[in-house]
Amino acid sequence: MGKVAAKMKVMPQSPEVDLDALQDRLEGALPEGTKINGFEREDVAFGLVALTPTVIVPDDSGGTDAVEEAFANVDGVESVSIESTGRL
């Protein structure tokens, strides 16, 4: 079974959300068998900054669904979307 790298965009609920703490909470919410291969930050607008982690997931049914759901339930997250995916 292969692996997939997915670049995700995680939007915080407001510009006041501590991005370092949010990053730690996202790492703690990862489903078993997945890992984060780095974070970037992207300026959005009006002081809002999105986190863009690259997540490595197994290439099986469901793909990134479990990660998206886990990230969406993290305190301080407004939305989660997939920016791009590719096989490793």
Helices and strands as residue ranges (DSSP letters): E 3-12, H 19-28, E 35-45, E 48-58, H 65-72, E 77-87
